Structure formats: C-alpha cells, structure tokens
Amino acid sequence: MKEADEQRRADLIFYTGVLYEKGREWAVAAERFQKVSSLPYVDQHRALEATFLAAQNLFRQGDHAESKKLYSAVILMYDRASPLGEEMISFVARSHLILGTLQQERFLAIQLRHPLEQSLKRKEERMEEALNHFRGAEDFKIAEVVTEASYRTGQLFEAFAQALLSSERPQELTPSELKEYNLLLEDEAVGWKKRAVRSYEKNVRRTHAVGLYDHWVKESYDRLASLFPKMYLKYELKERLIRGGHDD
C-alpha cells in the first residue's frame, strides 16, 4: 500500500511540474521534476523522464552547469535501467545531443595560441568529449536526433580545420620554415575537412535511403554545396523540388 501511495504522490508532483512548465516557470518546474526523481518507490522510467525534464527546464532558465549534471544523470540512469520504450530512449539520445552541444561551445571558445601544444591539447579534448556524445546520440537511431548529431559532428571537424589554419604561428620561424609550416597546417586541415564532408554525406545518404529530409539534412546539403557547389547544389535542388520546396 505504501508503495502505491508513493507512486500516486510522484504522479501528482510530476503533473504539477508539467503545469509549471506550460506556464514557463522553469525554475519551479525543474524543482518539481527533481522532487519526483528523488522519491522512494518511484518507477525508474518516471524517474528518468522527470530528471530529463528537470534538466530541460534548468537549461531553458540558463543554468547550464546544473542542467549538464542532470543530463549526465539521465545517461547513467539509462545504463542501469531495464529495457526502455522509444520515448524514454529519446530522452537519453537528446541528453547526449545537448551535452555534446555544450562541449561543442567549449571547444569553439578555445583559440590555438602559443604554447600551441597546450591549447591544441585542450581543444582536442573538448572535441573528443563532444564527439563521444554525438556518437552516443546517433547510436539510438532516432531520426531527428541522428541527423542533428551528424551535422554537428561535421561542424566540429570544419571548425577544427579552420582553427588550425588561423592558429598562431611560431615567431622564431624563418620565411622558408614558415612556408613549410603553413603547408603542413593546410594538409592537416584538408584531412579534417574531408572528415566533415563524410559526416555531412551521412545525412545525404539518409535522404536517398529512406527519404528523410529535415532541417539538419538541409543544413548538411548547404555545407556540402558551399564546399563543392558544382556537385551538391543540383542534388539539393532536386530534393527540394520533390518536396515542393519544403524543408521538412
């Protein structure tokens, strides 16, 4: 009986959180959802959903540090949970995606300056952390999450290539050494741009394979058309004509 009473209490608190969320009272909604996940006897699926919604409301409020902890908690809860339905899996996939996006912002903020070894190491670490989350998001094979993760992965690689090209050069190089140094950076950047292209092309293949064409597929086409205009502009035009000019 006690367990049933606690479940009903959890449901009541959860739905008050939903009402506060609809009223755009993010902080109160987050507090309600966090309360649900801390209750004894609460169903593990309800606890996971409540934790995700608490993170989402804190994120909306601008509390990225606390929301990051809760999105990470969602992933840990999934690892310990029994098999979940598609809706619950969506919460986990989106947690990976948001955490990856937050790491992407940290990655973009790091400038490659001397001592280059230190700034490069920090930038590579942030990139790998973001990539791990984007890969995690893709693993769940939820269409709109997968396409965004692939696009953001391509953005990471493109940004890293540009960061290499615009990195601070060593002051002690002779003109001939600087020329060779620049050529090495350009070669390295080309490799990262190729990785970006492969990531964008994943979304192109999804369009051809299953007819999926959403915002992130369009963005991937746009980036490919910018990199290879002769090859990709006509393909995107064809896809848009097939869909009557719509992006979704």
N, C-alpha and C positions, 0 to 999 in steps of 0.2 A: 504493500500500500504506500509506504514512504517513497519508494522509487517512482511510482505512478504520480504521486503528488509533486515530486520534484520535476518530473517531465512536464507536467502541466504548468508549473511555475516558470520553467525555462521557456515554454512556448509563449506564455503571456509576456514575459520580458522581451523576448525576441520580437514579437509583433509591435510592442511599444517602440522598439528600435526602428522598425520599418516605418512607423508613423513619423517619428522624429526625422528620419532620413527624407521622407517625402516633403517634410516642412523645411528641408535644407538646414536643419540644426545638426550639423556634422558632429560637433563635439559630444552632444548629448546622445546622439545615435550611436557613436563609437563606444561610449561608456556602457550603454545598454547591451550592445552586442558582446563586449568584453565580459560583462557580467554573466551572460549566458554560458560562454565557453568555460567559465571558472566554476560553474555549479556542479555539485556531485550528481552522479547518475545521468548526466546529460548524454544523449545519443551522440556517438562520435561524428556522425555525418552533420548533425545540427551544430556541434561544436566547431567543426571545420568551416562550415558556412558562416557562422557567426564571427569567427576570427577573421575570415576574408572580408566580411562586410565592415568590421571594425577598422581593419587596415585601410579599406577603401575610403571610409569617411574621414579618417585621420589624414589620408593623402589629400583629399579634397580641401580639408582645412589648412593644408600647407605644412603639416607636421610629418615631413618625410622621414625623419630619423625614427620616430616611433612606428610609423606605418611599415617601414622596412623590417623592423623586428617582427611585426605581426605577419607580414607576407612570408618571411622566413619560417615562422611558426606553422603556417599553413602547409608548407612543403614538408616539414618534419612530421606533422600530423598525418599527412598522406602516407608517408613512408611506414607509419605504424598502424595504419587503418586496415580494415578488411576491404575487400573489393568495393569500389565506389561506382555509382552511376555516372552518366555522362555529364550531368550538371555539376556534380562535385569535382569531377576531373577538370572541368572548365575552370573552376576556382583555382586549382593548383597550377594549371597551364598559365593562367593570367597572372598568377603570383610570380612565376618565373619571368614572364614577359616584363612586368613592371620593375622587378628587381634588376633585370638586365638593362632596362632603360635608365634606371637611376645610376647604374655603374657606367653606362654609356656617357652620361652627363659628366661624371667624374673624369672619365677618360678624355673627353673633349677639352676639359679645363686644363689639362697638363700640357705645357709648352716644352718642346725639346730644346733645352738650353744647356750650356756647359755648367758643370761637368755632364756631358752627354750620357755617359754610362748610367748615371743615377736617374736622370729624368726619363731616359728611354726605358729603364727597368720598371719604373713606376707606371709609365704609360702602358707598357706591355702587360703588366699585372692587372691593371684596370680593364684592359681589353679582354684578357682571358676570362676574368670574372664575368664580364658582360656576355661573352660568347657561351660560357657554360650555362648561363640562364637561358639564352636564346635557344641553345640546343635542347635544354630541358623542356622549353615551351613547345618546340617542334615535335618532340617525342610523343606528345599526346594526340597529335594529328587532328586537332580541331581547326577547321578551315581558316577562319578569320585570324586565329592566333598564329597559325603556321605561316601565313603569308606576311604578316607583320614581322615575325621573327626573322624570316629570310631577308626581308627588305632591310631591317635594322642591322642585320649581320653585314650585308653589302655596304651599308653606310659606315659601319666601323672600319671595314677594310679600306674604303675610299678615303676616309678621314686619316687613317694611319699613313697611307701613301702620301697624302698632301702634307702631313706633319713632317715626314722625312724630307720632302722637297723644300720645305720652308724652315727646316731646323737651323739652329745657329751653327755657323761654320767655325772651325778652329782658327784662331788668329795667327798662329805661327806658320801656317802653310805658305809655301812659295806659290807663285801663279800656276806653275805646271802641276804641283801637288793638289792645288785647289781644283783644277780642271779634272784631274783624275778622281778626286773625292766626289765631285758633283756627278760624274759619270756613274760611279758606284751607287750613289744615292738614287739616281734615275733608274738604274737597273733594278734596284731593290723595290722602288716604288711601282714599277711595272708589274712585278710579281704580285704585289698586294692589290693592284687594280684588277688583275686577272682573277684573283680570288673574289673580288667584289662582283665582277661580271658573272662568275659561276653562281654566286648566291642569288643575284637578280634573275638569272636564267632559270633557277628552280621555279620561280613564280610563273615565268613564261611557259614552262613545261606543264605546270598545273592547269593553265588555261587550255592548252592543247589536249591534255589527257582527260580532264573531267569538266571542262567548260567553266572553270572558276575564274571570275574576273571581278575583283573588288578593288577598293581604294589602294591597297598595298601592291596589288598586281599592276595597277595603272602606274603607281609611283615607280615600280621596278622597270616598266616599259620606258617611262620618262628618263630614268637614269641611263638605261641602255641606249636610248635614242640620242642622248647627249654625248655618250661615249662613242657610239657607232651609228651616226644618223642615217647613212645610206642603208644600213642593214635593218634597223629596227623601226624607223618611222612608219614604213609601209605596213609592217605587221600590226602595229598598234592601231593604225587607221582601220585596217581590216576588222580587228576585234571590236572596235567601237561602232563601226557600221553594222556589224552583225547584231549588236545590242541596241541599235537605234540611237547611238550616241551617249548612252548612259554608262556610268562608272560602276554600277552595282547590279 
